[in-house]
C-alpha cells in the first residue's frame, strides 16, 4: 500500500471497485460511505449520463450523505464541447437526487497538451484552427483539491472553475516551447475543415476528428477560460503552470 493511500485510509477514507453498468457492484462499493466521490465515465453522450445517474442512485440507496462528482469548467447544456453537455445533465441529476453534493468543475486537463504539441516539436509548426485561451490544469493539483474538499467538507453545489492561474492559447504555448527547446516553434492557423482533413489523413475516425474540433469551437467561445483562484486556495499554493508542467516533463520535449 502506498504512503498516500495509507494516509487516506487512516483519515477514514476507503477506495472500492465498482462498475457503472453493474448496480450490485456499485451498491457494495458505496456501502457504509458517508461521502462518495463519483469520477466521470470515460464514455460520452447518453450512455455517460445513464452511468452517472446509476451511480448517483446507488449512492443514495447506500445511504451516502454527500456526493462529489468530477465535472468540468465548461459544464452547460449549451456547451460546444460535448463532454460538458454530459456534465450538465449529470449536475441536473445531482440536483434532483436530494442529496447534498459538490460538483467539482475542473479546468481543462493539462494531460491532453502533449497531443497538441507533438507534431509541432517535430516540424517546428504548431498547426491548428483558431483557438482561445485555455486554463490548463493538472490532474495532480485537482486530485489534491478533491482530497481537501472531501476532508474539510467545504464547497457545496456547483464549484467555481478549478483551474491553474493562467489561461493560454496555442500561440502562448508555441512561445513557451520555443523558449524551452531553443528551437523555433511557429503557430500556424488553418481552417477547421483543413485541420479535420489532417486528422483524417493521420488515421483518426470521423467521430474522433469531429470531437477534437469541438475543443477549438469551445475555446474560441471562451468556455475554457478565465482562470480562477479557487484551486490555488484549496491546495495552499500556486497550481502547476504549463511552463512548469513541460519543464518537469523533458520526455515530452
C-alpha positions in Angstrom: 0.0 0.0 0.0 1.4 3.4 -1.0 2.0 6.0 1.7 -0.6 8.3 0.2 -3.2 5.5 0.2 -2.3 4.6 3.8 -2.7 8.2 4.9 -6.1 8.4 3.2 -7.2 5.2 4.9 -6.0 6.5 8.3 -8.1 9.6 7.7 -11.2 7.4 7.4 -11.4 7.0 3.6 -11.5 3.8 1.6 -11.3 3.0 -2.1 -13.5 0.4 -3.7 -14.1 -1.1 -7.1 -17.4 -0.7 -8.8 -18.8 -0.9 -12.4 -21.1 1.8 -13.6 -23.0 -0.9 -15.5 -23.3 -3.2 -12.5 -25.7 -1.9 -9.9 -24.8 -4.5 -7.3 -21.1 -3.7 -7.5 -21.8 0.0 -7.0 -24.1 -0.7 -4.1 -21.4 -2.8 -2.5 -18.7 -0.2 -3.2 -20.7 2.6 -1.6 -21.9 0.6 1.4 -21.3 2.4 4.7 -19.9 5.5 3.0 -20.8 8.9 4.3 -19.3 10.6 1.2 -19.0 9.2 -2.3 -16.7 10.5 -5.0 -18.0 9.7 -8.5 -15.4 10.1 -11.2 -17.0 10.8 -14.5 -17.2 8.0 -17.0 -14.8 7.7 -20.0 -17.8 7.2 -22.4 -19.8 10.1 -23.9 -23.3 11.1 -24.6 -26.5 9.4 -23.3 -24.5 6.4 -22.0 -22.3 8.6 -19.9 -25.3 10.3 -18.3 -27.0 7.0 -17.7 -24.0 5.6 -15.9 -23.6 8.7 -13.8 -27.3 8.6 -12.9 -26.9 5.0 -11.9 -24.0 5.8 -9.6 -26.0 8.6 -8.0 -29.0 6.4 -7.5 -26.8 3.7 -5.9 -25.0 6.2 -3.6 -28.4 7.4 -2.5 -29.7 3.8 -1.9 -26.5 3.0 0.1 -27.2 5.9 2.4 -24.4 8.3 1.4 -24.8 11.7 3.0 -22.9 13.6 0.3 -21.8 13.0 -3.3 -18.8 14.6 -5.0 -18.6 14.5 -8.8 -15.8 15.4 -11.2 -17.4 17.8 -13.6 -15.8 20.4 -16.0 -15.5 24.2 -16.0 -17.5 24.4 -19.3 -20.4 22.4 -18.0 -23.6 23.7 -19.7 -26.4 22.2 -21.8 -25.4 24.8 -24.4 -21.7 24.0 -24.5 -19.9 23.4 -27.8 -17.8 20.7 -26.1 -19.9 17.5 -25.9 -18.5 16.2 -22.6 -19.6 19.4 -21.0 -23.2 18.8 -22.0 -23.0 15.4 -20.3 -21.6 17.0 -17.2 -24.5 19.5 -17.2 -27.0 16.6 -17.4 -25.3 14.9 -14.5 -25.4 18.0 -12.4 -29.1 18.1 -13.1 -29.4 14.6 -11.8 -27.4 15.5 -8.7 -29.7 18.4 -8.0 -32.7 16.1 -8.4 -31.3 13.4 -6.1 -32.0 15.5 -2.9 -28.5 14.5 -1.6 -26.0 17.2 -0.7 -23.4 17.3 -3.4 -20.4 19.1 -4.7 -19.8 19.2 -8.5 -16.1 19.8 -9.0 -15.9 22.0 -12.1 -12.3 21.0 -13.1 -10.2 23.1 -15.5 -9.1 21.7 -18.9 -6.7 18.9 -18.3 -3.0 19.6 -19.0 -2.6 15.9 -19.6 -4.1 16.4 -23.1 -1.5 19.0 -24.0 1.1 16.5 -25.5 -1.4 15.7 -28.2 -1.5 19.3 -29.3 2.3 19.8 -29.4 3.7 16.5 -30.5 3.8 17.3 -34.3 5.0 20.9 -33.6 8.1 19.5 -31.8 8.9 17.5 -34.9 8.1 20.1 -37.6 8.6 23.5 -35.9 4.9 24.4 -36.7 2.0 24.2 -34.3 -0.8 23.8 -36.8 -4.4 24.0 -35.6 -7.5 26.1 -36.1 -8.1 29.4 -34.4 -8.4 28.8 -30.7 -9.0 30.7 -27.5 -7.4 30.8 -24.1 -7.4 27.7 -22.0 -6.9 27.3 -18.2 -4.7 24.2 -18.5 -4.9 22.4 -15.1 -3.0 19.3 -13.9 -4.7 16.1 -12.6 -2.4 16.2 -9.6 -3.5 19.6 -8.5 -7.1 18.7 -9.0 -6.7 15.4 -7.0 -5.1 17.4 -4.1 -8.1 19.8 -4.2 -10.6 17.0 -4.3 -8.9 15.4 -1.2 -9.2 18.8 0.6 -12.9 19.1 -0.3 -13.5 15.6 1.0 -11.7 16.0 4.2 -12.7 19.6 5.0 -16.2 19.2 3.5 -16.1 22.7 2.2 -17.6 23.8 -1.1 -21.1 22.7 -2.0 -23.2 22.6 -5.1 -21.5 23.8 -8.2 -18.0 24.9 -7.5 -16.2 27.8 -9.2 -13.9 26.7 -12.0 -11.0 24.8 -10.5 -8.1 26.0 -12.7 -4.4 26.9 -12.8 -3.5 30.5 -12.5 -3.4 31.5 -16.2 -5.2 30.8 -19.4 -3.0 30.4 -22.5 -3.8 29.9 -26.2 -1.7 27.9 -28.6 0.3 30.9 -29.6 1.4 31.2 -26.0 2.2 27.5 -25.9 4.3 27.8 -29.0 6.3 30.6 -27.4 6.9 28.5 -24.3 8.1 25.6 -26.4 10.4 27.9 -28.4 12.0 29.1 -25.1 12.3 25.7 -23.5 13.6 23.8 -26.5 15.7 26.5 -28.1 14.0 25.7 -31.4 11.7 28.0 -33.3 8.1 26.7 -32.9 5.7 28.8 -35.0 1.9 28.9 -34.6 0.1 28.3 -37.9 -3.6 28.8 -38.0 -5.6 26.7 -40.5 -9.3 26.4 -41.2 -11.5 23.9 -39.3 -12.0 21.9 -42.5 -8.3 21.7 -43.3 -7.5 20.6 -39.8 -10.2 17.9 -39.9 -8.7 16.7 -43.1 -5.2 16.5 -41.5 -6.7 14.4 -38.6 -8.4 12.0 -41.0 -5.2 11.7 -43.0 -3.4 10.7 -39.8 -5.9 7.8 -39.4 -8.5 9.3 -36.9 -12.0 8.2 -37.4 -14.6 10.8 -38.4 -16.3 11.0 -35.0 -12.9 11.4 -33.2 -11.9 14.2 -35.7 -15.2 15.9 -35.0 -14.7 15.6 -31.3 -11.2 17.2 -31.4 -12.6 20.1 -33.4 -15.1 20.9 -30.6 -12.1 21.9 -28.4 -11.4 24.7 -30.8 -15.0 25.7 -31.2 -15.4 25.8 -27.4 -12.1 27.6 -26.6 -12.9 30.3 -29.2 -16.2 30.8 -27.4 -14.3 31.3 -24.1 -15.6 28.1 -22.5 -12.1 27.1 -21.1 -11.3 30.5 -19.5 -10.8 32.6 -17.5 -8.5 31.2 -14.8 -9.9 31.3 -11.2 -8.1 31.5 -7.9 -10.2 28.8 -6.1 -7.9 25.9 -6.9 -4.9 27.7 -5.5 -6.7 28.5 -2.3 -7.8 24.8 -1.9 -4.2 23.4 -2.3 -2.5 26.3 -0.5 -0.1 27.1 -3.3 0.1 28.2 -6.9 -1.2 25.5 -9.2 1.3 24.0 -11.7 1.6 26.1 -14.8 2.0 24.9 -18.3 5.7 26.0 -18.3 6.3 24.1 -15.0 4.5 21.0 -16.4 6.6 21.0 -19.6 9.8 21.7 -17.7 9.2 18.7 -15.4 8.4 16.5 -18.4 11.5 16.6 -20.5 10.5 13.4 -22.3 7.7 15.4 -24.0 10.2 17.9 -25.5 
